[in-house]
Amino acid sequence: MAVQHQEDPQDELAARLRLLQEVSKLGVRALARDAGLSSSSLSRYLSGQTVPPWSAVISLCRLVQRDPRPLRPLWERASNPLPAPPKTSRQVQPPAPPTGAPRPPRNDLPRDVPDFTGREGQLDAVLAAVNDSRVVAIDGMAGVGKTCLAVHAAHRLTDDYPDAQLYVDLHGFTAGRAPLDPDPALRTLLAALDVPSEKIPQEGGIEPLAACWRSELAHRRAVVVLDNAADADQVRPLLPGAGPSVTLITSRNRLMGLDEVPPVSLDVLTPEESAALLARASGDPGGNDSRLARDPESAAEVLRLCGHLPLALRLAAARLRHRPGWTVGILVERMAEGATEFDTAFDMSVRQLDRAQRRFFRLLGQLPGSTFDEYVAAALADIPLRKAQMMLEDLLDAHLVQQPAAGRYRLHDLVRQHARNAAAEEDSPADLDQALRRVLDYYVHAAAAADATMSYLSPNRPVTAGGPPAELPKFAGKHLALLWFATEYTNLMAVFETAVATGADVHVCELPRFMRAFFARRCGTTHLNVLFERSLVAAQRLGDPFQLAEAQSDLGFARYNAGRMAEAETAYDAATPLVSQAGDPRSQAELTMRRGYLKWDKGHVEEPLDLFRLAGQQYAAADCPMGAAHAVAYEAWAMLQLGNREQAAQLAREALAIPHADPAWPPTLTARITLGVAIADEQPDEAVQHLNQALDMAREDGHKHNEAWCLNCLGAALRQMGRYDEALANHQQAFALLDDLFEDHWKIHFLDTYAETCRLAGLPEQALALHRQALELAPKLGYRHKEALAHEGIAAVLNDTDPTQAAEHRVAAQAILKDLQVLTPAT
């Protein structure tokens, strides 16, 4: 009999309460309101920080029409915890933490300005509001210094909030682009916290995503700056819940809808503060011999023309600092009359640039994303990379470009708007359109290069969207490629939307195709389904057989990975004649493999095996050894499920014998898992070695689905060896990972194996529970073979205690298997 790991009763109670929330389909605030609780208290109950009073448990149960009495013993244990028993050698221990130095906390804050001036009262108010309410909203007109104050305060708070310092621009008032939706904003913030995509909800709208964000903040001390918010609705899902983390919001509007968030409103600087800032930013101390002191009337005029706004003052000061021969009077003369104080300052800065620099500056305003690097800037302007780097340095010196992080640049909203206005006046529409097309071309080609570096299953596709830029980033390994995708994610989505809006249909077709591997590891399946739906529409407009074939095949695979089996089959049926018509051998092989996956998971046997073999032949004919090896590896996996262990092991060894530069390429993972389980009886030491190597590969790759797969198969192999305690420990680790996944359809792949281990380990009740969970899930997803396995598993558990029910389940299994033309369920 295996000894089970005892979960902390407070954590278990919190998990049961979260199940009640899932049944209610309500967000925390709505659930708290309907149950008569405060949302902050409910957040603590759901996160396990506080044991709720019994009356609160009753209220939650009544709300979803559940009997609270079964929870009473658990509530009593959580309310009066006993001392933890000493560990024994038979207890399942949690996995050891990874070795190596811990990663430093994430700090995305822009640089704190060295000339921060004034604002003592407002800074005190911000810090006091954070201390009392943990959230503060800083509002004021454009250029008044909201971001500067928020970033300065965030830097002051860093020591007290050491776990993370995050910054995101919500683009509430960015010229040329829509405000950032809460969905991508939350995904960006969760990615900054290194939250695996498997823990990030992919369905259900904003509320589950916001709940995930609040849950992650609940156990961290982090400071978050939400800059440039459009309104309260944009910000509300991004606010923290329970826990110590703090958030600073900036907006040009007063966020009246956030009643619980204290506001701090900024006005322009006082004349004294403006004069001090101008002196400090210009490098002029303001003494009797200084330029400002020698011409106080001109200095006062500069302050007036700048409107006492910090942004305009810094731009004017930059001209004085870099022009030591100028007098303040000359500075005033350069400020064109009749323009706004912003345009006066911007025009004055831009006039100091040469012709090429001015064109470069104007074009930067056309970028559809947020921050950018020198590569896309060079592509935008169609200039060499080195020249783009030098021009960006010049614009930094002139305070026309900001550098929030090393290698990343951005334009302030007002500067961006000025650049766009200037471009509309000085550049032809054709020139601006060509510049924007070069940006779209760059991102598709860069995404293709990053995808190729990641060396996953899909073979490289030729890019047909526009021409390649002169230079692309160099990706020294798949992890740097993944980092590039994560850094550029919001830009890539903005580029996709721009391509849709401008009718760049080839770009719309190809960009999501080169992001599939990234989405599998960081963004899940829901968003990718939406992108491929729009790609299909673009391909239909193009009428290109190849693009249409790829779009249907890609959409089918996205549907399959989301557990939408019927829709996947429909897409594959539509893709099959198109792929044949397109005549691309790699596309044919890829679609053949995908159809094999689908047929196998639906419970067929001969047809998917034939498809895997055909795919191997097609990949070989297309000179794609990686695809051929994967076809062999997956055929081996299928043979293993059918009980043909010797043939499965032989095929797995064939796949492993195919050479490849990357030891972690996908066929190796599949083949090692298959070989480990196939030889577990005869060669247990070698089997465990193969399975542990596969597990290490999955963890190094950061793919949680594959990690769970490896752990589950390791459990199956250890069960065959009679090592039940170790087997259960691995299954438990696998399901701990799966519990973090919001794509529940993945669980169907692992339930029967775990249940069989429980049965043989002498845990019949747990085995029954797992088989019944599979029996409930399989019909919903269309996994009929798994449904048969669940019936067979229940029959095996009940055979001695309830032979009548066991016989009924066995008959049900045989009926399904007969329908599927499968003689024996997988073992």
Disulfide bonds with the S-S distance in Angstrom:
none
